[in-house]
Amino acid sequence: MMTTIAIDKQLTQWTIDQRRHFHKHPELSGQEHETSAYVKKQLEELGIPVLPGFSEPNVVALFKGTEGKKMIALRADMDALPIQEEGDNPYTSTVPGVMHACGHDGHTATLLGAAKWMTEHPDQIKHDIVLIFQSSEEESPSGAQQLVKDGVLEGVDAIYGIHYMSNVPKGKIGFAEGYAMASCNDFDITIEGNGGHGGNPHETVDPIYIATHLIQSFQSIISRNLNPMHPGVISFGKMEAGHSYNIVPDKVHLKGTIRALTFEGADMMHQKTVTLTEKISDSFGAKGHYQFIEGTPPLYNHPESCKKAKALIETSFGADAFMELEPVMGAEDFSYYLKEKEGVFINVGMQGEKSRYPHHHPKFDLDEDVLETGLELVVRLAVSE
């Protein structure tokens, strides 16, 4: 039997007010100290204890259920982006060059709103609920990865997170089952050759020429090593070499990104890029130095959790509310939690006039009309069996 959940207008407005506070006072990844202090203050006023032992500025709290037979974790990310906001809303960012351009202000406010609902309806919360207010989703080192190392998932049976999405129709809630988002890892390569005059190339070991072979060869990993049914991308975004048109430089510096939709694909692409860098450089008499910059693993929505979440969405919001989404090559560090525990990452649609700009755009804004939907969804995930 579905538990009756009533989200009143007063709680919805309180949640909107929290979102506007966070939007006016954004902080970058790893710097969310004022946000963290504010969240702790709100939790203290609600009577929900903050747990010690977790890396700051992350905040982890525990709401004790009436039975405590299960432990459910709910996560919200807190960090903003290094973007100058364009707009004249009453809640426009007050911090120059920093704004909430991805909806994390809404995620944090929603989880606080859900926490407030729990304190007002404690008899309806059977499970123990871990409330995770996470730092550093946008930048490495990942806040999720650190919290997993800290032991935030110890004893947790399932974990859920939501994301308000400007490219999902308003009124729709959805996700892709299984692999839903790609891994995102970067590489930093230096090729050391032997420079000289451009008129005497035979006296040099030309790192620029070697770099062209490396760039071409990396694409063979996608076309000839990666399962064609498993998407993957390798892109070079930066190349630096030389100072003069007629001088072969000693070094070339390359930077790029590797994305894959499976754990196996991500591991294989990592190993192949290392091998090709070393072998191709060596074959031309140069030295290839490869640095792997770990980002996030693929995000895998567990089938059983997806089944439960889909049924919950259709029962609570209407048979046509659920929307099956396609996997995307974007990345999200919620993947670290799902690598360890059952769960699902759920997208709440808000596409429309107010949220017509894409995420990470200086005019991005969150449609506050959907906060009530997100709030009810998070509460239902907390009380679901």
Buried (B, 14 or more C-beta within 10 A) or exposed (E): EEBEBEBEEEBBBBBBEBBBBBBBBBBBBBBBEEBBEBBBEBBEEBEBEBBEEBBEBBBBBBBBBEEEEBBBBBBBBBBBBEBEBEEEEEBBBEBEEBBBBBBBBBBBBBBBBBBBBBBEBEEBBBBBBBBBBBBBBBBBBBBBBBBBEBEBBEEBBBBBBBBBBBEBEBBBBBBBBBBBBBBBBBBBBBBBBBBBEBEEEEEBBBBBBBBEBBBEBBEEBBEEEBEEEBBBBBEBEEBEBBEEEEBBBBBBBBBBBBBBBBBEBBEBBBEBBBEBBBEBBEEBEBBBBBEBEBBBBBBBBBEEBBEBBBEBBBEBBEEEBBBEBEBBBEBBBBBBBBBEBBBBBBBBBBBBEBBBBEBEBEEBBBBBBBBBBBBBBBBBBBBBE
